[in-house]
Amino acid sequence: MVIIDKLYEKVKENGVVCLGLDTSLTYIPEEFKAKFTNNEDRLFNFNKKIIDETLDVVACYKVQIAYYEALGLEGLKAYSRTLKYIKEKGAISIADIKRGDIAATATMYAKAHFEGDFEADFITLSPYMGMDSIEPYLPYLESGKKGVFSLVRTSNKGAEDIEYIETTSGKRVYDIVGEKLREMGEGIKGECGYSPIGGVIGCTHVEEAIKIRKDLSSMFFLIPGYGAQGGKAEDVAMYLNDGNGGVVNSSRKILLAYKEQGDEENFAKCARKEAIRMRDEIALAVNNLK
């Protein structure tokens, strides 16, 4: 099964939650942290507990590399071990690396994150240097084994600085970027009808939701902005196709659910409860749209 079809099936089975392992040392309960003598083991074992408790209730895991890079080699070893563990468990990983270079440099980024110690199923890219920043990844995508999520219309306030600029054609920059990415993926769709060239589409701007979903009908979405950034389940539902065609990221809200639930000892079980709550809330919003 090609990777985009596998992700589509995971959403059908487990719901749309993409659990963000943006793991800061400050998120790890002190008692659990004290069991280990180094940061590599603290990070990895915290992630491992979260993964073990949520495998059947999330679609995939997004591992944000910056949280690991910030801790140097120990952090990167934990990052690598986390990705390998996700693969070992038969789950899907998204490496959130947001690379955006061209030519030989992009070829090396592709090799670094689609092979070897940092191998992931999907990676995130930034296309704002142009479509030639995406092309070096195509051999991996054409194989069916790998996919990308490219920034299109993001959830941050600063998206309006560039992505919302209106061009002479009357289209906004994000419209044109989305169109070019959709066209690039037309020849490599999976059986599910989606391309392995997905788009990062924030759910915090709902005015354009219906148009974006229609215009990019063959693009699978990675949807940030739910929860902490203000996106609601009702907003998310508008960016999905009958409950599929996208995954919705949540990081801190799930990782730190133990604080809200007041159960530090069972932090992983608390994460599971929050992932289920989020999954069910979005599923209800999707049903209410019908």
C-alpha positions in Angstrom: 0.0 0.0 0.0 1.4 3.4 -0.9 1.9 5.8 2.0 -0.9 8.2 1.2 -3.4 5.3 1.0 -2.0 4.0 4.3 -2.6 7.4 5.9 -6.1 7.6 4.4 -6.9 4.2 5.9 -5.5 5.2 9.3 -7.9 8.1 9.4 -10.8 5.8 8.5 -9.8 3.5 11.4 -8.5 5.8 14.1 -9.9 9.3 13.3 -8.1 12.5 12.2 -5.9 13.2 15.2 -2.2 13.9 14.4 -0.4 13.8 17.7 2.4 16.3 17.8 5.5 15.0 19.7 6.9 18.5 20.1 8.4 17.3 23.3 10.0 19.9 25.6 11.8 18.7 28.7 9.5 21.0 30.6 6.5 18.8 29.5 7.9 15.7 31.2 6.7 15.1 34.8 9.5 15.5 37.3 9.0 12.1 38.9 9.2 10.4 35.5 12.2 12.6 34.4 14.1 11.5 37.6 14.1 7.9 36.5 16.6 8.7 33.7 20.1 10.1 33.9 20.2 11.9 30.5 17.9 13.9 28.3 18.0 11.4 25.4 16.4 8.7 27.6 14.0 11.2 29.2 12.6 12.4 25.9 12.5 9.1 24.2 10.8 7.2 27.0 8.2 9.9 27.5 7.4 9.7 23.8 7.4 6.0 23.9 4.8 6.0 26.7 2.6 8.4 24.8 2.9 6.4 21.6 2.0 3.1 23.3 -1.1 4.6 24.8 -2.4 6.3 21.7 -1.6 3.9 18.8 -5.2 3.0 18.2 -6.8 6.4 18.6 -4.6 8.7 16.4 -3.9 8.6 12.7 -0.2 9.6 12.9 2.5 11.3 14.9 4.2 14.6 14.0 7.7 15.0 15.4 8.9 18.6 15.4 12.7 18.5 15.0 13.4 21.9 16.6 12.6 20.6 20.1 15.3 17.9 19.7 17.8 20.0 17.8 17.8 22.5 20.7 19.2 19.8 23.0 22.1 19.0 20.6 23.2 15.4 20.0 21.2 14.0 22.9 18.1 15.5 21.5 18.7 14.3 18.0 19.4 10.8 19.2 16.0 10.9 21.0 14.4 12.2 17.7 15.9 9.3 15.7 14.8 6.7 18.3 11.3 8.2 18.3 10.9 8.0 14.6 12.3 4.4 14.6 9.9 3.4 17.3 6.9 4.8 15.4 7.9 2.8 12.4 8.5 -0.3 14.6 4.9 0.0 15.9 3.5 0.2 12.3 2.4 3.8 12.8 2.9 6.8 10.5 5.4 9.5 11.1 5.5 13.1 9.9 8.9 14.8 10.5 8.2 18.5 10.9 11.4 19.9 9.4 10.0 22.6 7.0 12.9 22.5 4.6 12.8 25.0 1.7 16.1 24.9 -0.2 16.8 23.9 -3.8 19.0 21.7 -6.1 21.8 19.7 -4.5 21.0 20.9 -1.0 17.3 19.8 -1.2 18.5 16.4 -2.6 20.6 16.0 0.6 17.7 17.0 2.8 15.6 14.4 1.0 18.2 11.7 1.6 18.6 12.8 5.3 15.0 12.6 6.1 13.7 9.8 3.8 16.6 7.5 4.6 18.9 6.5 7.4 18.8 7.7 11.1 16.1 10.4 10.6 13.8 8.5 8.2 10.1 9.5 8.3 7.1 8.6 6.2 6.2 12.3 5.5 8.2 15.5 5.9 7.1 19.1 5.9 8.5 21.5 3.3 8.3 25.3 2.5 7.7 26.0 -1.2 8.3 29.8 -1.1 11.6 29.6 -3.0 9.6 28.1 -5.8 8.5 24.7 -7.1 12.1 23.6 -7.7 12.4 23.4 -4.0 9.9 20.5 -4.1 11.3 18.7 -7.2 14.3 16.9 -5.5 11.8 15.0 -3.3 9.8 13.7 -6.3 11.7 10.4 -6.8 10.7 9.4 -3.2 7.1 10.4 -3.8 6.8 8.6 -7.1 8.0 5.4 -5.4 4.8 5.5 -3.3 6.8 5.1 -0.1 7.1 8.7 1.0 5.0 11.9 1.1 5.3 15.6 1.9 3.2 18.3 3.4 4.1 21.6 1.9 3.1 25.0 3.5 0.2 26.6 1.6 -1.9 28.7 3.9 -0.7 28.5 7.5 -2.4 29.2 10.8 -0.1 31.9 12.2 -1.1 35.6 12.2 1.9 36.4 10.0 0.5 34.3 7.2 -1.2 37.6 6.1 2.2 39.2 5.5 2.9 37.1 2.4 0.5 34.3 1.8 -2.5 36.7 1.5 -1.0 39.1 -0.9 -3.3 39.5 -3.9 -1.6 39.0 -7.3 -2.4 40.7 -10.6 -4.6 37.7 -11.5 -6.8 38.4 -8.5 -5.6 35.3 -6.7 -3.8 35.3 -3.4 -0.3 33.9 -3.1 -1.5 30.8 -1.2 -4.0 30.1 -4.0 -1.2 29.9 -6.6 1.0 27.9 -4.4 -1.8 25.4 -3.7 -2.6 25.1 -7.4 1.0 24.4 -8.4 1.4 21.8 -5.7 -1.9 20.1 -6.7 -0.8 20.1 -10.4 2.6 18.6 -9.4 0.8 15.7 -7.6 -1.8 14.9 -10.3 0.2 12.0 -11.8 1.1 10.3 -8.5 -2.3 9.9 -6.7 -3.0 6.9 -4.6 -6.1 4.8 -4.9 -7.8 7.0 -2.3 -7.7 9.9 -4.8 -5.2 12.0 -2.9 -1.6 12.8 -3.9 1.4 12.3 -1.6 2.0 16.0 -2.0 -0.1 17.3 0.8 -0.6 20.8 2.0 -0.3 22.5 5.4 -3.6 24.4 5.7 -4.4 26.2 8.9 -7.9 26.0 10.3 -7.9 29.5 11.9 -9.1 31.3 8.8 -12.5 29.8 8.1 -13.8 32.3 5.5 -12.0 30.5 2.7 -12.5 27.0 3.9 -15.1 25.8 1.4 -13.2 27.3 -1.6 -9.8 25.9 -0.5 -11.2 22.4 0.1 -13.0 22.5 -3.3 -10.0 23.9 -5.2 -7.5 21.4 -3.7 -9.8 18.4 -3.8 -7.0 15.9 -4.4 -4.7 17.3 -1.8 -4.5 15.7 1.7 -4.2 18.4 4.4 -2.1 18.7 7.5 -4.3 21.0 9.6 -2.7 23.1 12.4 -4.4 25.7 14.5 -6.9 23.6 16.4 -7.2 24.4 20.1 -4.5 26.6 21.4 -4.5 28.8 18.3 -8.2 29.3 18.3 -9.4 26.7 15.7 -12.6 24.9 16.7 -13.9 21.5 15.7 -16.5 23.1 13.5 -13.7 25.0 11.7 -11.7 21.8 11.2 -14.7 19.9 9.8 -14.9 22.3 6.8 -11.4 21.4 5.7 -12.1 17.7 5.6 -13.9 15.6 3.0 -16.6 13.7 4.9 -14.2 13.3 7.8 -11.1 12.3 5.8 -8.7 14.0 3.5 -6.7 15.5 6.3 -5.2 15.1 9.8 -5.5 17.6 12.6 -2.5 18.4 14.7 -2.5 18.8 18.4 0.7 18.8 20.5 0.7 20.6 23.9 -3.0 20.0 24.6 -2.4 16.2 24.4 1.1 16.0 25.9 0.1 18.2 28.9 -3.3 16.8 29.4 -2.1 15.3 32.6 -1.9 18.8 34.1 -5.5 19.6 33.3 -6.6 16.2 34.5 -4.5 16.3 37.6 -2.8 13.0 37.2 0.9 13.3 36.6 1.6 9.6 37.3 -0.6 8.5 34.5 0.4 11.2 32.0 0.2 8.8 29.0 -3.4 7.7 29.9 -4.3 11.3 30.2 -2.9 11.9 26.7 -5.1 9.1 25.4 -8.2 10.6 27.0 -7.5 13.9 25.4 -6.8 12.4 22.0 -10.1 10.5 22.1 -12.0 13.6 23.2 -10.5 15.6 20.3 -11.2 12.8 17.8 -14.8 12.5 18.9 -15.4 16.2 19.0 -14.2 16.6 15.4 -16.2 13.5 14.3 -19.4 15.1 15.7 -18.7 18.4 13.9 -18.2 16.5 10.7 -21.6 14.7 11.2 -23.3 18.0 11.9 -22.1 19.3 8.5 -24.0 16.6 6.7 
